[in-house]
Amino acid sequence: MTSSNITRLEMDDKEIILIGTAHVSKKSAEEVKEIIQQEQPDTVCVELCQARYQGITDADRWKNTDIVKIIKEGKALILLINLILSSYQKRLARQFGIQPGQEMIQGIKSAQEVGATLCLADRDLHTTMRRLWRRLGFIGKMKLFFQLMMSMFVNEEISEEELEKMKSQDMLTSALDELSKSYPEFKSIIIDERDKYLAQKIKDAPGNKIVAVLGAGHVPGIKNELYKDNDLEDLSKVPPPSKVTKVIAWSIPVIIIAIIVSTFTVDRSAGVDQMISWVLWNGSLAALGTLLVFGHPLSILTAFVVAPISSLSPLLAAGWFAGLTEALVRKPSVKDFESLSEDVHSIKGFWCNKVTHILLVVIFANLGSTLGTVIGGADVIRHFINTFFG
């Protein structure tokens, strides 16, 4: 079979066949099936990690989700971003009447049919998101988050012909170049690093004939990386926060406390005003963030009470406490978890499902608290300047 989506490479004693696919294309799934049946490979590599593999093969995976554990581990935002990305892909898939990732599902099924070894070749999704999050600054994180949130309000339809054009390497490369101008970290981690990881996994796969089912955007990069050696362990590490980040994170609360104490020693009334300002700005804006997503009154109260304290510690976040309160007061039912994969298709479902609603409470309480820290901190400094230099 000859196709512009198929790339054949000879490496030492191995033949490697790369199939470039569009993730929501019927033709891609059919092409995957035909190639695997025709080639009878020793191994089929699919662009999935263990978590994504379970996601498309285990319909009941959400029943085992521990929302409280997710909040405590600080993974609420990452889970929310993953759900938003999944929602976008599923909307396109629903438009064409197929499952999202159908070409990967077909790759798994065809591997079983021909007796080939199945290789999950992609890097763990959580690792990728955490590496990205570590690299993005605060402004970059907020831009990415709000762009993803806004994508839920876009319900554009594309023709299947346009979808097939998405498999053109030139168009995809051009699109990624445009994306990298705004978010160079995004392309570096989401695309380039995974190209290296995927290439190494494909190269290390057992057997003499390997078929790899990949998103078309990865094929050009993987072709280059196959001739290089990449360290999978290094690509799987999540770098710790930089020392500068740690210093800044701890310096801010220390400076705020020192300023208030200094003011107290000179003017007790001004010191009290500083404390009141800090509490009101932090508490009110964290509570407002919780209110904006219609958090429970107890969650709003929790955000107000905790924010002024949590803002003085990099180890705590007001959203965690507000989210935990929301989870206890409005505990998600089994039905919420079972319908989660369907509810993320629509704004209404995303909003009404208790699981995603808890995640929104966590995020918006944290956003409010962060804004409160900035404004409250500025007001504390203003009182300090007026006391000592006014």
Secondary structure, DSSP 8 states (H G I E B T S, - for coil): ---TTEEEEEETTEEEEEEEE-TT-HHHHHHHHHHHHHH--SEEEES--HHHHHHHH-TTGGGG--HHHHHHTT-HHHHHHHHHHHHHHHHHHHHTTS-TTHHHHHHHHHHHHHT-EEEE-S--HHHHHHHHHHHS-HHHHHHHHHHHHHHTT------HHHHHHTT-HHHHHHHHHHHHHH-HHHIIIIIIIHHHHHHHHHHHSSSSEEEEEEEGGGHHHHHHHTTS---HHHHT------HHHHHHHHHHHHHHHHHHHHHHHH-HHHHHHHHHHHHHHHHHHHHHHHHHTT--HHHHHHHHHHHHHHTT-TT--HHHHHHHHHHHHT---HHHHHTHHHHTTSHHHHHHSHHHHHHHHHHHHHHHHHHHHHHHHHHHHHHHHHHHH-
